[in-house]
Amino acid sequence: MCAISGVIALDLSEETAIRMLRSMRRRGPDGEGIVRSGEAVLLHTRLAIIDPDGGAQPMHLHWQEEDYTLVYNGELYNTEEVRGELARLGHRFLGYSDTEVVLHAYAEYGKDCVEHFNGIFALGVWESRRRRLFLARDRIGVKPLFYALPGKGMVFASEIKTILASTLVKPMLGQEGAAQIVLLGPGRLPGSGVLEGIFELEPGCRGFFANGTLTLERYWRLTDREHRQSLSDTVDSVRQLVQDAIRRQMVSDVPIGTFLSGGLDSSIITAVCAGELEKRGQCLQTFSVDYENNDRFFTASKFQPNSDGSFIRLMLEAIPTDHHWTLLTAENLADELENATIARDLPGMADVDFSLLAFCRRIRNSVKVALSGECADEIFGGYPWYRDPEVRERAGFPWAQNTLDRASMLTPAVKVDAEEFVMDAYNQTCRESDILPDTPPLETRMKQMVNLNFRWFMQTLLDRKDRMSMYCGLEVRVPFCDWRIAEYLYGVPWAYKDLEGREKGLLRKAVEGLLPRAVLERKKSPYPKTFDPRYEHLMQERLAVLLKQDAPLWQLVRKEQVKAVLEQQTPWPWYGQLMRRPQTMAYLLQVNFWLDRYGIKMLF
């Protein structure tokens, strides 16, 4: 994995280019490069996983009278298949990196190269004779790619911080950006970088920048199709797809590990990886996180019915691994508030981000690559809101049923109709859901729910996993984000997914015999959080201090409403399942730190 950036048709001094590289080094600590080619400057920093000696970037290729230069962040999981196709067409390779295969694929297939890839990626290719830039992002959106269009030029990068480091774009927040922070955050509008003039290339999109114009198109989306397989055949297909995705994503020239929470998704990945490594005479490294005093203060809830420890131990008894425990304190979490905000370049998921960042620091001491169970819930229908008829039928984003509470915080300077703003975004996504004609009402709603989660909630989680891990120089892969799984499951009827009336019932059936029975049947439980009251006290103390200051936060939200947060619990989480009062306070602290640290100017 890596960080990429480029500047097209704009002046960029060597000093500024170095400053941009410096902002990228956490994502790529193993190597770096700058190439100037005509009106293009391309930058790259590398985290070396495959072919350490042969995968340096920016990478060049002369092919059929065109000179190509590639910057690429990602991993292909079908490298050998694509390499074989290209070799039969006359291409010759100097090494065995997937980077070289990506570059040759673009030279051969042009923009259609992405349709040959199974992987996670964000890439830019400069064609010096045509004087145009090609940009593309993987189908699911696992790897990030932001851009801005100052003047007649372009600047693009893996992260917003690098675009700002170019000084070609100023950190400014307009009315829409402010509304996103308070009404949607930590989610954001598809394609938005929140800051004025900064955009994100959406998942499954590609395009060209030439002669001062950017032209984009979507090359992949969730598409409905008639499902003709029997239940038995569907179970077999899911088993094969999931296990193939996991095995493919084990490719690495450095040791790999897995996150292990004792939940269904991470346990499936761990079981498959451990079995594959055992065949090679190797032992899988696994990693779990817990929190000081959770044994005393854990409180079961609808969203978090049990803690992880006993289920992790069941997995370790059934599948021996080289296991690593990480125990985090309330102070560990509080100490990462600023770092997590810098890693994401935006306010995030509070201590759900902080803990992952601290956890990834520990994992990076042992491995460079880890596999994680994100996104099975979105694709297989695992979240409570998929199965709660009341929430399911209520209009609006099911993970954020608190628009009125959020709107009450806005200052008069933010002139937006809060309910209209949120509902427009929600309705637009529902309208975009691809659904076959004459689909029954329940099936229609479930496909809308999948698309809502796919386009919104899942993107927030993928942002979290990418930024927190890459800030530590750790590559985290997400096998359930294999686009073949997502595409196949979208057409599978809800009755199959909800097999036996259980969340992810289809997935559970597909992996019977792979896991201990108690783990296989464990009720959905989200990423663990601290229940130690010290964490809430630390956030209360920080927010109380902020309330006495003339802080930038008060340009966005009302002090009196924030004081109320200190005193009462809200009926709905701020976002998702875990962001209750302590996390809401932490989010507001993140917003203030972000506004101050990034020197953001309000345009209202």
CORGI-V663042 format. One record per helix or strand of 2 or more residues. SS is the DSSP state (hx for helix, st for strand). FROM is the first residue (numbers start at 1). TO is the last residue. If there is no record, write none. Layout:
ss->{SS,SS}
from->{FROM,FROM}
to->{TO,TO}
//
This chain:
ss->{st,hx,st,st,st,st,hx,hx,st,st,st,st,hx,st,hx,st,st,st,hx,st,hx,st,hx,hx,st,hx,hx,hx,st,hx,hx,hx,hx,hx,hx,st,hx,hx,hx,hx,hx,hx,hx,hx,hx,hx,st}
from->{2,14,31,40,59,66,79,98,119,132,146,154,160,172,175,198,205,213,231,256,264,285,294,309,322,330,337,351,369,376,384,389,403,418,441,475,479,483,494,499,505,517,533,552,559,581,601}
to->{8,24,37,46,63,76,88,116,127,137,148,157,165,173,184,200,210,218,248,259,279,291,297,318,328,335,344,364,371,380,387,393,407,432,470,477,481,491,497,501,510,520,547,555,567,597,602}
//
